[in-house]
């Protein structure tokens, strides 16, 4: 029994949490606009191309942790600011050790 909702892309079994991605996207846009930074500034500061920045901000790209760090540096913030949003923690099945002891 698996309680965690897994979403699959068209290529197979890669886990993708679109809601989580969209929350990060909203934080990137919110902070970027608050600081008066345009997408082209992120291009200059990260070395990413404009299409890549757009895909990250729209949630099309399931970007890497390294890219999140680069964006945080470009925005001159700690990466934790991009993760500052409500996050539902599901009730999972017991760990294997607990299941075996029953």
Beta strands, then each sheet from edge to edge (+ up, - down):
end
